[in-house]
């Protein structure tokens, strides 16, 4: 889970952990990419606007051709600069 707001990261981590999920946290998209490069994830939650790399840029990197996660990213957020309309 990536979010630049510490209180929100802590809240979401606690709520998800209470429901039995293992949760890694990152403070921005770059830190999230570093985690994704090291470990396999079933789900990635991220804020759209973060410093260094926002969630939309992270999403685009995950969907990039050749990315091992490209097929796992079928959703294109409304409002994304690359969203097909």
C-alpha positions in Angstrom: 0.0 0.0 0.0 1.5 3.3 -1.0 0.4 6.7 0.4 2.4 9.8 1.3 0.2 10.5 4.4 1.6 8.6 7.4 -1.6 8.5 9.4 -3.5 7.0 6.4 -0.8 4.4 5.8 -0.9 3.4 9.4 -4.7 3.2 9.5 -5.0 1.2 6.3 -2.2 -1.1 7.3 -3.9 -1.8 10.7 -7.3 -2.3 9.2 -6.0 -4.7 6.5 -3.8 -6.6 9.0 -6.8 -7.0 11.4 -8.5 -8.8 8.5 -5.6 -11.2 8.0 -3.8 -9.5 5.2 0.0 -9.1 5.1 0.7 -5.5 4.3 3.8 -3.7 3.2 3.8 0.1 3.0 5.6 2.7 1.0 5.6 6.5 1.2 5.5 7.1 -2.5 5.5 5.4 -5.9 9.3 5.0 -6.1 9.3 3.1 -2.8 6.4 1.0 -3.9 8.3 0.1 -7.1 11.3 -1.0 -5.1 9.0 -3.3 -3.0 7.3 -4.6 -6.1 10.7 -5.4 -7.7 11.7 -7.4 -4.6 8.4 -9.3 -3.9 5.3 -10.6 -5.5 2.0 -9.0 -4.6 -1.6 -10.0 -5.2 -2.9 -6.4 -4.8 -1.4 -2.9 -4.8 -3.3 0.0 -3.3 -1.9 3.4 -3.9 -2.8 7.1 -3.7 -3.0 8.9 -7.0 -1.0 11.9 -6.0 2.2 11.4 -4.1 5.7 13.0 -4.3 8.5 11.5 -6.4 6.1 9.2 -8.2 2.3 9.2 -7.9 0.0 6.3 -8.2 -0.9 7.0 -11.8 2.7 6.9 -12.8 3.2 3.7 -10.8 0.2 2.2 -12.6 1.6 3.1 -16.0 5.0 1.5 -15.1 3.2 -1.7 -14.0 1.3 -1.8 -17.3 4.3 -1.1 -19.5 5.0 -3.6 -22.2 7.4 -6.2 -21.0 6.5 -5.7 -17.4 5.7 -9.0 -15.6 2.7 -7.3 -14.1 1.3 -5.9 -17.4 -1.4 -8.6 -17.7 -2.3 -8.1 -14.0 -3.3 -4.4 -14.5 -6.5 -4.5 -16.5 -8.1 -1.5 -14.9 -7.5 2.0 -16.3 -8.6 4.7 -13.8 -11.0 7.3 -15.1 -9.1 10.5 -15.3 -5.8 8.9 -16.1 -3.9 10.8 -18.8 -3.8 7.7 -20.9 -7.4 6.5 -20.4 -9.1 5.6 -23.6 -12.4 7.4 -23.8 
